[in-house]
Amino acid sequence: MNKIPYGRQYIDKLDSLIVNNSLKENLITTGKYVKRFEKKLSNFFKVKNVITCNSGTAALHLAFLAADLKKNDVVVMPAVNFISAFNMCRQIGAKIYLADIDRRTGQMTPDLLLDCIKVNKIKKVKMILTMYMGGYPENVFKFYKIKKKFNCLLVEDACHALGSEYRYNKKLIKVGSCKHSDISTFSLHPLKPITTGEGGLVTTNNDQLARKIKNLRSHGIIRNPKLQWHYNIDQLGYNYRLSDINSALGISQLKKIKPFLIHRKKIYDYYKLKLNSFKNIINFPDYNSKNNPSYHLVLINIDFKKIKKKKDLFLKYLNNKNIICQFHYIPIYKFSLYKDKKINLNGSEEYYASTISIPIYHTLNTQKQNIVIKTIKNFFKDLK
């Protein structure tokens, strides 16, 4: 049996055609496809400014630099996230505080954020960074109220949440619209709901931040609009541009995002239905049912304590059956990179011990999904 991955991209003939057409243009970087892609994304998110870049990590770095994050500025972020946000803050020299997470959803909650600020006696917060694990937007407006209370910046690490919507005042609002944040950042990696191969983007309604991000992604260059060969550089910048080739793929992928998300929901619902008979061992996190997530991941919580087994044994079992599952993510404070080894956050520890990501991607059909479900059930049956 071929391996069933936990995620993969879907590329069709239309994707290949538009990419091939982009290669025939005179400009294959900083050309018309980049502008088109950014315009289409701006309409999709209903946000003033979209700036594409070459990775989700670059998007975070650009956001932090544009927000004027400096050495020793305080940033509070969830203890469980992909390492990018932590790395970029660390590069800048910010003072990072890790807030605990909900043991089921893997997300920092407003209460846990406030606990972190209180316990660490933080007087001045420069930035709060949120992350919607798996693409499930939780507590968006509550975080916004905390941002207002502390008069700080709110940046959404929305790498999992492209296409996600949250409900506010009986309306659905897209994550990335920045209605309740200063900046949102996204990844366009192949495992995300849509892909550009590698890529990322930043959204904001703040024109000043947008101008800074655009300059920073291209070496900090500010050109004279009348004499393009004259330019100035007043800040350190980077080559974080997204090519027209990548952007062409993004334009084609964005057209398919609605069926992509519908299919991912179908996969999620089927898992939930078929694994319900093991609900004394397997639980799906409780999310706000009024929101529309992107279903980037299917996260399941397994009571390994009850069955007296380790998570690694379960992952090895599935791997031996050619089913590749994953864990998102190891708590940041467990890495050698993290200096303060005294930290021990209960929610993060429980989440790390129990939560697994199981396969979800566009070409995962019912037949393959049934194999995953049967294999998971067999693991627990074999224990009896």
N, C-alpha and C positions, 0 to 999 in steps of 0.2 A: 504493500500500500504506500502511495506517495505521502509525504509528510503534509500534515495540515498545520500551517503556520498560525500564529495568533493574530497576524494582520498582514496585509499586502495591498499594493496599489492595483487599480484597474485602469488599463489603457486600451482604448479601442481604435478603430481605423480613422475616425474623425480626429482623434488626438494626434495620431501619426501624420495625418494630412496637413493639419495646421502648423505643426512643428516643421514639416518639410517645406511648407510655403514660407515660413519665417526665415529659413536658411537661404532663400533666394533674394532676400532684401539686401540693399546696400549696407544698411546698418543692422547688425545682429546683436548689438548691445546699445543701450540708451536710445533706442529707436521707437517706432510707432507702437509696437506690441506692448512695450512697458507702459506707455501712456494709456493705451486702451484697457489694459488689465487693471491699472489703478483706477480708471474711471468706472469700469464695471464693478469693481469691488466697493467703490464709494457709494454707488447706487444700491448695491446689495446690502451693505451695512447701514445705509442712510446716515453717513458720517461725512463731515466736511473734507477731511484729509486722509488719504491712504498713501503710505510710502512703502514700496516693496523693497526687499533686500534679499541677500543670498542665504539666509538661514533664520530659524527661530531664535538662535543664540545671538545673532547679529541684531535682530529686532529688539531683544532685551537690552543689549549693550547700547544701541542707539537711543532707546527710551531713557535709560539711566543718565546718559551723557547730556541729552537734550534737557532733561529735568534738572540739570546742574547738580547732580549727586556728587559729593566731594568726600575726601578722606574724613573719617570719623562721623559723618552724617549717619543718623540712625535709620535702619531699615528693619521692618518686622515682616517676616515671611513664614509660611508653613514649614514645619520640620520635615515634611515629606513632599518632595517635588523632584523633577529631573534637575540635575546639578547645574544646569546653565545659569539660572538666575543667581544662585549663590556664587558661582565662579565669577560672573561679571561684576557683581557687587564687591567681591573680594579683590578683583583686579583694581577697582577704583579706590579701594581702601575704606569702604563704608563699614560702620559698626553694625553687624548683623545679629539680630535676635530671632531665634526660632520659636515660633508658637506651636503648641501641641495641636493635634488634629482629632477629628471625630473618628473613633475606632472602626466605624462601619463605612463611612463615605470616603475617608482618607483626606478630608478637607478641613482646613482651619475654619472654625466657627467664630462669629462675632464675640461670644463670651470668652472663648479661648484666646482670642486676640487681646481682649481687654485684660485677661488674667496675665498674659505675658508682659504687657505694659506695666501692670501693677506690681507683679512679683519682682520684676527687674528695676522697679523704681525709675522708669523712663520718663523724663520730664519733657523732652522735645523729640518728636518723631518727624523725620523728613519724608519718609515714604512708607506706605503700606503696600505690600505685594500680595495679591490673592491669586489662587490657582483653582480651576474647576476640574478636579480629577475625573478623568474619563469622559469629560464633556458635559457634565451635569451642573448647570449654573445654580448655585445655592447662595442665598443670603446677600444678593447683590446690593439691594437698597440699604440693608442694615450696615454693610461695610461702608457705603457712601455716607451714612449718618455719622459713623465713627470718624471718617476722613474729615467731615465738616467740624466735628467736635475738636479734633486735634489740629485743625488747620494745616493739614499735610497733603501730600500727593497720594493718589490712589492709582496704582498700575495693575492692570489685569494681565497675568500670564495666562493667556487664553489659548495656549498651544493645542489643547484638546477640544476646544469649543467652537471651532469654525462652523457656523450654521446653527449654533445653540441659541435659544430664545428664553427669556425669563419674563414673568408676568409682573406688571406694575400698573396700578390703577386700572385693572381690567383690560390692559393692552399687552400684547406680546412685543417685547423689545429685543432686538438682536444683540448678543454679546459682540462688542466691537463698535457699537453705535456711540459709545462713550457718553451715554446719557447720564450715567452715574459713576463715571471714572474720568481720570485725566488722560490716560493712555491705555490702549489695549495692544497686546502683541500676540502674533500667531506664527505657527510653524506650518510649512507646506511640504514637509517630509513625506516620502512615499507611504508611510503608515497612517497619515492623517486623512480626514474625510475627503479632501481633494489634494492633489499634489502638483508641484512644478518640477519634480525630481528632487532637488534641494531648493529651499527658499523660505522666506518669511515675510512678514509685513507688520507695519505699525499703523494704528488708526488713532486719530485725535481730532477734536473739534477746535483745538487751540492752534491758531495760525502761526503764532510765534514758535511753538514747539515743533510744528511741521516744517517750518523753514530751517530750523536748526538740524532736524533729522535729515532733511534732504542734503544739506551741506556736509554733514558728518559722514554720510554714506559714500561720499565721493571726495575723499581726501581733505574736506574742509574748504574746497574751492568755491569762491564766490566770483562769478563772471560778470563783466560789464555787459549789460544787455545790448548795447549799441556796438561795442567793440569786443567781440567774443574772445579774441586773442589776448585781451587784457583781463587779468584776474588777480584776486587777492586771496590770501589765506590768513585768517586771524585765530584759528584754533586747530588743534590736532584732529585729523580726520582719518577715515579708513576706506578701503575699497570693499564696500559691502553691497555693491550694485547687483541687481538681478538682471540676467541677460534677456534679450528678446526671445530667445529660443525657449527658455524656461517660462517666460510670460505667455507665449503662444500656447503652451501646454496648459497653463493656468486658465486662460480664457476658455478653452475647450472644456476643461474639467468643471469650471464654475457653472457651465450650462447644465451639467448633470447633477448638481449638488442635491436638488430636491429628490430625485429617485434614489440617489445614494443614501440619503438620510432615512427615507421611507423604508428601504430594504434593511438598513441597520436596525431600525426599530422592530421590524418583523423578526429579525434574528434574535434580538434581545427578548422579546415577548415569548418566543418559542422556547428559549432556554428556561425562562422563568416558569412557564407552564409545565415543561417536561421534568424539571428538577424539583418540582413542588413536593413530590413524594418523599424527598430527603430533607424537608425543611427543618427537621430536628437537628440536622448537621450542617446543611448549606443554607445560608441566608443571602438574599440580595439586599443591598443597602436601601434604606428608605429615603427616596428623593421627593422633592416637591412636585406633586403630580400636575400642578398647574403650568409648569415650565415645559419647554420642548428642548430636550438635550440633543447633542449630536451623536450620542452613542458611540463615541470614539472607542471606548473600552467596555467590555462586559466584566464587571468586578463581582466576584463572589466571595463571601466570608465563610470560611469553613472552621468548624469547632474542632480543631486538632487536639485540643486538651481532652475533649469528651472521648475521642476515639484513641487517645494515647499514642498518636503518631506525629511525626514531624512534617512540616510543609515540604521539605526537600524530598521526602519519600514519595509524596503525592506527585510532585513535578517529575521525578525520575520515572515513576510508573507511567505517566502519560507520555513522556518522551520516548520510552521504550516501545510504546504503541504508536509511535510516529505522530503524536499530537504535541505541538509545541505551545506551551503556555508561558506566561511571563509574570513578573512581579513588578508593579509600579507603586512605589519605588522603595529602595532601601533608605531609611531615615538619614538625612544629611549628616547628623552628628555621629554616625557610626563609621564614617570614612576617616582615614588617616589625616586627610586634609584639615579636618575640623579640630581645632585646638583644645576646646573646653570639653574634656572627657567626663566631667562630673554630671553632665546633663542626662536626664532620664525622664522621658515624657510618656506617661501611661497610655494615652490614646495611640500615640505613634508606635509604641511597643506592641500593643494588641493588634493594631492594623497590620504591622509587619509580620506578625506571627500567623495571621489568619487569612489574609486576602490574596487572591489569585486573579489574573486576567486570563480569560479563556477566549478561544478564537472568534473573531468577528471581522469580516471583510466582504466586499461586494460580491465576489464569486463563490462565497460559502453557501452552497445549496443545502436543501433539507437533508439529502442523503449523507453528506459529509457532517452536517450538524448532528444527525442521529448517531453517527459513529462517535463523535465527541461525547454526547450525552450518555450513550451506552457504556463507554469506557470509564467515565466518571462514576457511573452507578456501579459498575463491576468492581471498581476499587473498594467501595464501601461494602459491597456484598462479600468480597474476598476476605474482609476483616472478620466476618461473622463465623 
